[in-house]
Each structure stands twice: as structure tokens, then as C-alpha cells.
Amino acid sequence: MDSAQHDFGEIRALKVTAIGEPGKRTFYFSIASDYGCAKIWLEKEELYGLAMALKQLLHSLAEDEEMGIGLGLDAEIDYSLSEPDVVEFKLGYLTLHYDGDLQRFFFSVFDVQEGKAADAKVRFLATAEQVEDLVGEALSAFAGGRPICPFCHRPIDPGAHFCPSRNGSRQSNG
């Protein structure tokens, strides 16, 4: 595996958080291990893409290796560590490797500001159950957004929605 600025080893918790009102939310996934915590900020579409890729990978592994993936862990992330121990950055990209012998996922996460030549910002190992929890939380956060207009397939803002598919006519949402 590549080197990383922060190697968290095997994590205790992996969690998705959405902050704010639908339409103005920001998202991050966080990890906690014996070596510290990290918050990795990402866009809603990136979160959805990550969740769908992981869901497909979990499904493939379950079929190919008859890997038993049970209910996820109910772990709380402990942010009681001092602030310097929490690594926080915006996702550039990540790489993922699954080790069938260890039955662990190896994540290497790269900071958007450091470019492709840099080492991973954080690296960690997660179980299938933790990854399955991440997928569920990510899809739940994604579904918690604004409703989608059935005509133009764009999010409907509170108040009124101007729908280009209905020649811009205003629809009341109340």
C-alpha cells in the first residue's frame, strides 16, 4: 500500500453526517480509531457515488465469496480527542482495496488541495459491516434532500418551483 500522512489502522467507527437544511446541506464521513479521528468533507453527488460503488462491491463480494454481511455496528464516534487529533479536509479522491484473507477494506483518502502526486491524507481499514453501515447512512442522507419535481427532475425549493418542463410556470408547494 501507498504511504499516508495519517494511518489510522483498523477503525472503530465510520459515520456519515449531513449538516443543514435540505438544499443547503454539507456532508462528511468521519472515522474514529485508537489513533485519532478524521472528517472528510464531500459533495452530495460524491457521497452518492461512493455509496453506490461500495454497495455494488459489497454485493459482489457477498456473491463471490459467500461473505456473511450482517447488521452494521452501532458505534458512536468519540470526538473528545483534542482538536489537533482530528484530521479534517475535503475529499479529492480515494482508492479502495479489499483483502479477502483479512476480510478488511483498505481506504486511502486524498486531499483535494494536495493534488495527485501527494501521499494519501488518511489511510484506514474497515470491516464489511462498517462499510455496509456507511452505505446505509449515505443513502439515507441522500434521500433526506429536497423532493424532486416529476416534470423537470430538479429539486423543488421551499415556497415555489419554477419548472422549465412546464414552460416556466410557477407551481405552488404549499
matplotlib code that plots the C-alpha trace (Angstrom):
import matplotlib.pyplot as plt

x = [0.0, 1.0, 2.2, -0.2, 0.2, -2.2, -2.5, -5.5, -5.2, -8.4, -11.2, -13.8, -16.5, -17.4, -20.2, -22.0, -23.2, -25.3, -25.5, -28.1, -31.4, -32.2, -30.9, -28.1, -26.6, -22.9, -21.8, -18.8, -17.9, -15.9, -13.8, -12.5, -9.8, -7.4, -5.0, -7.4, -10.4, -10.9, -13.7, -13.7, -15.9, -17.5, -20.3, -23.7, -23.1, -19.7, -21.3, -24.0, -21.4, -19.3, -22.3, -23.4, -19.9, -19.5, -22.9, -22.1, -18.7, -20.3, -22.9, -20.2, -18.1, -21.2, -21.9, -18.3, -17.0, -20.2, -19.2, -21.7, -22.5, -24.7, -26.3, -24.0, -22.2, -24.0, -20.9, -20.7, -17.7, -15.9, -14.8, -13.4, -9.9, -8.2, -8.7, -5.2, -6.0, -8.9, -7.8, -10.2, -10.1, -12.1, -12.1, -10.1, -10.4, -10.0, -8.6, -10.1, -8.7, -10.3, -8.2, -10.1, -7.7, -8.1, -11.7, -11.0, -11.3, -8.2, -9.1, -6.6, -8.2, -6.5, -7.0, -8.3, -5.8, -2.7, -3.0, -2.5, 1.3, 0.9, 0.6, -2.8, -4.0, -5.5, -5.5, -7.6, -9.1, -12.8, -14.9, -17.7, -20.2, -18.7, -18.8, -22.4, -23.3, -21.6, -23.7, -26.9, -26.2, -25.1, -28.2, -30.4, -28.7, -29.0, -32.8, -33.3, -32.9, -35.4, -38.2, -37.7, -40.1, -41.8, -41.7, -38.2, -36.4, -34.9, -35.1, -38.1, -37.2, -39.4, -42.1, -42.4, -40.8, -40.3, -40.4, -38.8, -40.6, -43.9, -42.8, -41.6, -45.0, -44.9, -46.0, -47.0, -45.6, -48.0]
y = [0.0, 3.6, 5.8, 8.1, 11.2, 9.8, 6.0, 5.2, 1.4, -0.5, 1.9, 1.7, 3.7, 5.0, 7.5, 9.8, 13.3, 15.8, 19.4, 22.0, 22.2, 20.3, 22.3, 23.9, 20.8, 19.9, 16.3, 14.5, 11.0, 10.5, 7.8, 7.1, 4.8, 4.4, 6.8, 9.7, 10.9, 12.3, 14.2, 14.0, 16.6, 15.8, 16.8, 15.2, 13.6, 12.3, 10.7, 9.1, 7.8, 6.4, 4.7, 3.1, 1.9, 0.4, -1.2, -2.9, -4.1, -5.5, -7.3, -8.7, -9.9, -11.5, -13.4, -14.3, -15.3, -16.1, -13.5, -13.1, -9.4, -8.9, -5.9, -2.9, -1.9, 0.7, 2.7, 6.3, 8.4, 9.9, 13.5, 14.0, 14.0, 17.3, 19.3, 18.7, 15.0, 15.4, 15.5, 17.4, 18.0, 17.9, 14.7, 14.8, 11.1, 7.8, 4.3, 1.2, -2.4, -5.4, -8.1, -11.4, -13.0, -10.3, -9.5, -5.8, -2.8, -0.6, 3.0, 5.6, 9.1, 12.0, 15.7, 17.8, 20.6, 18.4, 17.0, 13.6, 13.5, 13.7, 10.8, 9.9, 12.2, 9.3, 5.6, 3.1, -0.4, -1.1, -4.2, -5.1, -4.3, -0.8, -0.3, -1.5, 1.0, 3.8, 2.8, 2.9, 6.2, 7.8, 6.7, 7.8, 11.3, 11.5, 10.6, 13.3, 16.1, 18.2, 16.5, 16.1, 17.6, 14.8, 17.0, 18.5, 16.2, 19.1, 19.7, 21.6, 24.5, 25.6, 28.1, 27.8, 25.9, 27.3, 24.3, 24.6, 21.5, 23.3, 26.4, 28.0, 28.1, 28.5, 25.6, 26.3, 23.9, 24.8]
z = [0.0, -0.5, 2.3, 4.2, 6.3, 8.9, 9.2, 11.4, 11.2, 12.0, 12.8, 15.5, 13.7, 10.2, 10.0, 7.5, 8.6, 6.8, 8.3, 7.4, 5.8, 2.5, -0.4, 1.7, 3.4, 3.6, 4.0, 5.5, 6.6, 9.7, 11.1, 14.6, 15.7, 18.6, 16.6, 16.2, 14.2, 10.7, 9.0, 5.2, 3.5, 0.2, -2.2, -2.2, -5.6, -4.4, -1.4, -3.5, -6.0, -3.1, -1.6, -4.8, -5.6, -2.2, -2.3, -5.6, -4.2, -1.1, -3.2, -5.5, -2.5, -0.9, -4.1, -5.0, -1.6, 0.2, 2.7, 5.5, 5.9, 8.9, 10.5, 11.0, 14.1, 16.3, 17.2, 18.2, 17.2, 20.1, 19.3, 22.8, 21.3, 21.3, 18.1, 16.7, 16.8, 14.3, 10.7, 8.6, 4.8, 1.5, -0.5, -3.7, -4.4, -2.7, -3.5, -2.2, -1.9, -0.4, 1.3, 1.3, 3.7, 6.3, 5.3, 5.5, 3.2, 2.8, 2.2, 1.1, 1.0, -0.8, 0.0, -2.9, -2.2, -2.3, -5.8, -7.3, -6.6, -2.8, -0.4, 0.9, 3.6, 5.6, 5.4, 7.4, 7.4, 7.8, 8.1, 5.7, 8.4, 8.8, 5.1, 4.9, 7.6, 5.6, 2.6, 4.5, 6.2, 2.9, 1.0, 3.9, 3.9, 0.2, 0.3, 3.0, 0.5, -1.3, -3.2, -6.9, -9.5, -11.5, -14.7, -14.8, -12.3, -10.5, -6.7, -5.5, -3.3, -0.4, -1.4, -5.2, -8.0, -11.5, -13.8, -17.2, -18.4, -17.8, -19.7, -16.5, -15.0, -11.2, -9.1, -5.5, -3.0, -0.2]

ax = plt.figure().add_subplot(projection="3d")
ax.plot(x, y, z, "-o")
ax.set_aspect("equal")
plt.show()
